[in-house]
Amino acid sequence: MECPRCKGRMFAEKFYDFVRSFDAWKCTCCGELLDSTILANRARSSDTHLG
């Protein structure tokens, strides 16, 4: 997968917090982190700022 921020290579990684674990993509160059929650929030945010 290609990073949307820097076009670097992203890899899948499993992250853990106190309650759950989740899978996300992390960029090897800039550290950008993407998971389903982040992508949904960005999509919702871009929809509300159209005008």
Biopython code that builds the backbone (N, CA, C, O; Angstrom):
import numpy as np
from Bio.PDB.StructureBuilder import StructureBuilder

atoms = [
    (1, "MET", "N", (0.853, -1.181, 0.000)),
    (1, "MET", "CA", (0.000, 0.000, 0.000)),
    (1, "MET", "C", (0.890, 1.232, 0.000)),
    (1, "MET", "O", (1.956, 1.239, 0.615)),
    (2, "GLU", "N", (0.448, 2.270, -0.691)),
    (2, "GLU", "CA", (1.202, 3.514, -0.782)),
    (2, "GLU", "C", (0.639, 4.542, 0.189)),
    (2, "GLU", "O", (-0.577, 4.702, 0.294)),
    (3, "CYS", "N", (1.513, 5.234, 0.893)),
    (3, "CYS", "CA", (1.114, 6.259, 1.866)),
    (3, "CYS", "C", (0.493, 7.451, 1.144)),
    (3, "CYS", "O", (1.075, 7.963, 0.188)),
    (4, "PRO", "N", (-0.685, 7.900, 1.589)),
    (4, "PRO", "CA", (-1.306, 9.066, 0.958)),
    (4, "PRO", "C", (-0.575, 10.376, 1.269)),
    (4, "PRO", "O", (-0.730, 11.359, 0.545)),
    (5, "ARG", "N", (0.207, 10.390, 2.324)),
    (5, "ARG", "CA", (0.908, 11.622, 2.713)),
    (5, "ARG", "C", (2.231, 11.791, 1.968)),
    (5, "ARG", "O", (2.481, 12.845, 1.383)),
    (6, "CYS", "N", (3.094, 10.744, 1.987)),
    (6, "CYS", "CA", (4.442, 10.899, 1.427)),
    (6, "CYS", "C", (4.746, 9.933, 0.283)),
    (6, "CYS", "O", (5.839, 9.974, -0.282)),
    (7, "LYS", "N", (3.801, 9.071, -0.063)),
    (7, "LYS", "CA", (3.949, 8.070, -1.129)),
    (7, "LYS", "C", (4.949, 6.972, -0.774)),
    (7, "LYS", "O", (5.419, 6.250, -1.654)),
    (8, "GLY", "N", (5.277, 6.844, 0.518)),
    (8, "GLY", "CA", (6.170, 5.779, 0.968)),
    (8, "GLY", "C", (5.422, 4.459, 1.090)),
    (8, "GLY", "O", (4.231, 4.383, 0.789)),
    (9, "ARG", "N", (6.119, 3.427, 1.527)),
    (9, "ARG", "CA", (5.544, 2.097, 1.665)),
    (9, "ARG", "C", (4.880, 1.951, 3.034)),
    (9, "ARG", "O", (5.447, 2.334, 4.057)),
    (10, "MET", "N", (3.669, 1.391, 3.033)),
    (10, "MET", "CA", (2.943, 1.141, 4.282)),
    (10, "MET", "C", (2.885, -0.353, 4.535)),
    (10, "MET", "O", (2.871, -1.152, 3.599)),
    (11, "PHE", "N", (2.852, -0.729, 5.817)),
    (11, "PHE", "CA", (2.747, -2.135, 6.177)),
    (11, "PHE", "C", (1.685, -2.300, 7.252)),
    (11, "PHE", "O", (1.406, -1.381, 8.022)),
    (12, "ALA", "N", (1.102, -3.483, 7.288)),
    (12, "ALA", "CA", (0.063, -3.778, 8.272)),
    (12, "ALA", "C", (0.710, -4.072, 9.618)),
    (12, "ALA", "O", (1.730, -4.756, 9.697)),
    (13, "GLU", "N", (0.096, -3.542, 10.676)),
    (13, "GLU", "CA", (0.611, -3.762, 12.030)),
    (13, "GLU", "C", (-0.574, -3.887, 12.976)),
    (13, "GLU", "O", (-1.617, -3.269, 12.762)),
    (14, "LYS", "N", (-0.410, -4.686, 14.019)),
    (14, "LYS", "CA", (-1.454, -4.852, 15.030)),
    (14, "LYS", "C", (-1.106, -3.960, 16.215)),
    (14, "LYS", "O", (0.019, -3.981, 16.713)),
    (15, "PHE", "N", (-2.087, -3.177, 16.660)),
    (15, "PHE", "CA", (-1.910, -2.271, 17.790)),
    (15, "PHE", "C", (-2.806, -2.711, 18.937)),
    (15, "PHE", "O", (-3.853, -3.318, 18.715)),
    (16, "TYR", "N", (-2.397, -2.409, 20.152)),
    (16, "TYR", "CA", (-3.130, -2.806, 21.349)),
    (16, "TYR", "C", (-3.346, -1.595, 22.247)),
    (16, "TYR", "O", (-2.458, -0.758, 22.408)),
    (17, "ASP", "N", (-4.547, -1.514, 22.833)),
    (17, "ASP", "CA", (-4.767, -0.557, 23.906)),
    (17, "ASP", "C", (-5.250, -1.344, 25.119)),
    (17, "ASP", "O", (-5.099, -2.565, 25.144)),
    (18, "PHE", "N", (-5.812, -0.705, 26.099)),
    (18, "PHE", "CA", (-6.190, -1.391, 27.329)),
    (18, "PHE", "C", (-7.386, -2.315, 27.165)),
    (18, "PHE", "O", (-7.565, -3.244, 27.953)),
    (19, "VAL", "N", (-8.207, -2.070, 26.150)),
    (19, "VAL", "CA", (-9.454, -2.814, 26.002)),
    (19, "VAL", "C", (-9.452, -3.744, 24.798)),
    (19, "VAL", "O", (-10.018, -4.835, 24.866)),
    (20, "ARG", "N", (-8.831, -3.337, 23.705)),
    (20, "ARG", "CA", (-8.947, -4.104, 22.467)),
    (20, "ARG", "C", (-7.653, -4.036, 21.666)),
    (20, "ARG", "O", (-6.708, -3.331, 22.021)),
    (21, "SER", "N", (-7.644, -4.789, 20.580)),
    (21, "SER", "CA", (-6.556, -4.692, 19.621)),
    (21, "SER", "C", (-7.164, -4.354, 18.258)),
    (21, "SER", "O", (-8.332, -4.650, 18.006)),
    (22, "PHE", "N", (-6.373, -3.738, 17.384)),
    (22, "PHE", "CA", (-6.878, -3.385, 16.067)),
    (22, "PHE", "C", (-5.726, -3.393, 15.066)),
    (22, "PHE", "O", (-4.565, -3.204, 15.429)),
    (23, "ASP", "N", (-6.072, -3.614, 13.810)),
    (23, "ASP", "CA", (-5.099, -3.616, 12.727)),
    (23, "ASP", "C", (-5.114, -2.264, 12.037)),
    (23, "ASP", "O", (-6.166, -1.646, 11.875)),
    (24, "ALA", "N", (-3.932, -1.813, 11.633)),
    (24, "ALA", "CA", (-3.816, -0.536, 10.937)),
    (24, "ALA", "C", (-2.645, -0.604, 9.971)),
    (24, "ALA", "O", (-1.817, -1.512, 10.038)),
    (25, "TRP", "N", (-2.589, 0.368, 9.075)),
    (25, "TRP", "CA", (-1.474, 0.519, 8.155)),
    (25, "TRP", "C", (-0.565, 1.617, 8.678)),
    (25, "TRP", "O", (-1.049, 2.675, 9.081)),
    (26, "LYS", "N", (0.760, 1.385, 8.679)),
    (26, "LYS", "CA", (1.728, 2.369, 9.156)),
    (26, "LYS", "C", (2.790, 2.585, 8.089)),
    (26, "LYS", "O", (3.316, 1.626, 7.524)),
    (27, "CYS", "N", (3.105, 3.851, 7.816)),
    (27, "CYS", "CA", (4.101, 4.198, 6.811)),
    (27, "CYS", "C", (5.509, 4.058, 7.394)),
    (27, "CYS", "O", (5.772, 4.483, 8.519)),
    (28, "THR", "N", (6.406, 3.457, 6.613)),
    (28, "THR", "CA", (7.786, 3.288, 7.065)),
    (28, "THR", "C", (8.582, 4.590, 6.985)),
    (28, "THR", "O", (9.613, 4.722, 7.645)),
    (29, "CYS", "N", (8.117, 5.552, 6.187)),
    (29, "CYS", "CA", (8.865, 6.813, 6.010)),
    (29, "CYS", "C", (8.420, 7.912, 6.973)),
    (29, "CYS", "O", (9.233, 8.460, 7.717)),
    (30, "CYS", "N", (7.118, 8.232, 6.954)),
    (30, "CYS", "CA", (6.648, 9.389, 7.736)),
    (30, "CYS", "C", (5.893, 8.997, 9.006)),
    (30, "CYS", "O", (5.644, 9.853, 9.856)),
    (31, "GLY", "N", (5.524, 7.723, 9.152)),
    (31, "GLY", "CA", (4.829, 7.293, 10.352)),
    (31, "GLY", "C", (3.326, 7.452, 10.309)),
    (31, "GLY", "O", (2.657, 7.222, 11.316)),
    (32, "GLU", "N", (2.770, 7.843, 9.158)),
    (32, "GLU", "CA", (1.312, 7.968, 8.999)),
    (32, "GLU", "C", (0.650, 6.659, 9.414)),
    (32, "GLU", "O", (1.114, 5.578, 9.054)),
    (33, "LEU", "N", (-0.435, 6.765, 10.171)),
    (33, "LEU", "CA", (-1.156, 5.606, 10.669)),
    (33, "LEU", "C", (-2.596, 5.681, 10.183)),
    (33, "LEU", "O", (-3.265, 6.695, 10.387)),
    (34, "LEU", "N", (-3.084, 4.617, 9.541)),
    (34, "LEU", "CA", (-4.442, 4.581, 9.023)),
    (34, "LEU", "C", (-5.139, 3.311, 9.470)),
    (34, "LEU", "O", (-4.612, 2.209, 9.317)),
    (35, "ASP", "N", (-6.332, 3.480, 10.024)),
    (35, "ASP", "CA", (-7.200, 2.343, 10.321)),
    (35, "ASP", "C", (-8.615, 2.716, 9.897)),
    (35, "ASP", "O", (-8.841, 3.817, 9.393)),
    (36, "SER", "N", (-9.548, 1.831, 10.093)),
    (36, "SER", "CA", (-10.911, 2.077, 9.610)),
    (36, "SER", "C", (-11.555, 3.280, 10.305)),
    (36, "SER", "O", (-12.310, 4.012, 9.666)),
    (37, "THR", "N", (-11.283, 3.501, 11.569)),
    (37, "THR", "CA", (-11.851, 4.636, 12.292)),
    (37, "THR", "C", (-11.290, 5.956, 11.767)),
    (37, "THR", "O", (-12.044, 6.908, 11.565)),
    (38, "ILE", "N", (-9.999, 6.021, 11.546)),
    (38, "ILE", "CA", (-9.376, 7.236, 11.026)),
    (38, "ILE", "C", (-9.920, 7.564, 9.645)),
    (38, "ILE", "O", (-10.251, 8.717, 9.365)),
    (39, "LEU", "N", (-10.016, 6.554, 8.774)),
    (39, "LEU", "CA", (-10.531, 6.782, 7.425)),
    (39, "LEU", "C", (-11.983, 7.236, 7.446)),
    (39, "LEU", "O", (-12.362, 8.114, 6.671)),
    (40, "ALA", "N", (-12.810, 6.651, 8.326)),
    (40, "ALA", "CA", (-14.212, 7.059, 8.423)),
    (40, "ALA", "C", (-14.330, 8.493, 8.920)),
    (40, "ALA", "O", (-15.144, 9.259, 8.403)),
    (41, "ASN", "N", (-13.533, 8.868, 9.913)),
    (41, "ASN", "CA", (-13.569, 10.239, 10.439)),
    (41, "ASN", "C", (-13.102, 11.253, 9.397)),
    (41, "ASN", "O", (-13.671, 12.340, 9.296)),
    (42, "ARG", "N", (-12.085, 10.914, 8.632)),
    (42, "ARG", "CA", (-11.612, 11.825, 7.586)),
    (42, "ARG", "C", (-12.658, 11.985, 6.493)),
    (42, "ARG", "O", (-12.856, 13.090, 5.986)),
    (43, "ALA", "N", (-13.328, 10.904, 6.123)),
    (43, "ALA", "CA", (-14.372, 10.978, 5.097)),
    (43, "ALA", "C", (-15.529, 11.836, 5.587)),
    (43, "ALA", "O", (-16.044, 12.664, 4.835)),
    (44, "ARG", "N", (-15.942, 11.652, 6.829)),
    (44, "ARG", "CA", (-17.030, 12.445, 7.402)),
    (44, "ARG", "C", (-16.623, 13.906, 7.515)),
    (44, "ARG", "O", (-17.429, 14.798, 7.248)),
    (45, "SER", "N", (-15.397, 14.153, 7.904)),
    (45, "SER", "CA", (-14.902, 15.525, 8.063)),
    (45, "SER", "C", (-14.841, 16.246, 6.713)),
    (45, "SER", "O", (-15.189, 17.424, 6.625)),
    (46, "SER", "N", (-14.407, 15.556, 5.678)),
    (46, "SER", "CA", (-14.315, 16.199, 4.366)),
    (46, "SER", "C", (-15.704, 16.443, 3.775)),
    (46, "SER", "O", (-15.873, 17.386, 3.002)),
    (47, "ASP", "N", (-16.705, 15.620, 4.114)),
    (47, "ASP", "CA", (-18.062, 15.826, 3.638)),
    (47, "ASP", "C", (-18.705, 17.074, 4.251)),
    (47, "ASP", "O", (-19.484, 17.753, 3.582)),
    (48, "THR", "N", (-18.393, 17.382, 5.501)),
    (48, "THR", "CA", (-19.027, 18.510, 6.179)),
    (48, "THR", "C", (-18.370, 19.842, 5.831)),
    (48, "THR", "O", (-18.974, 20.887, 6.070)),
    (49, "HIS", "N", (-17.162, 19.848, 5.279)),
    (49, "HIS", "CA", (-16.462, 21.087, 4.967)),
    (49, "HIS", "C", (-16.459, 21.396, 3.466)),
    (49, "HIS", "O", (-15.483, 21.933, 2.942)),
    (50, "LEU", "N", (-17.528, 21.062, 2.792)),
    (50, "LEU", "CA", (-17.576, 21.290, 1.354)),
    (50, "LEU", "C", (-17.888, 22.741, 0.982)),
    (50, "LEU", "O", (-17.604, 23.157, -0.142)),
    (51, "GLY", "N", (-18.455, 23.505, 1.884)),
    (51, "GLY", "CA", (-18.826, 24.847, 1.490)),
    (51, "GLY", "C", (-18.492, 25.831, 2.465)),
    (51, "GLY", "O", (-18.752, 27.017, 2.259)),
]
sb = StructureBuilder()
sb.init_structure("model")
sb.init_model(0)
sb.init_chain("A")
sb.init_seg("    ")
for serial, (resi, resn, name, xyz) in enumerate(atoms, 1):
    if name == "N":
        sb.init_residue(resn, " ", resi, " ")
    sb.init_atom(name, np.array(xyz, "f"), 0.0, 1.0, " ", f" {name:<3s}", serial, name[0])
structure = sb.get_structure()
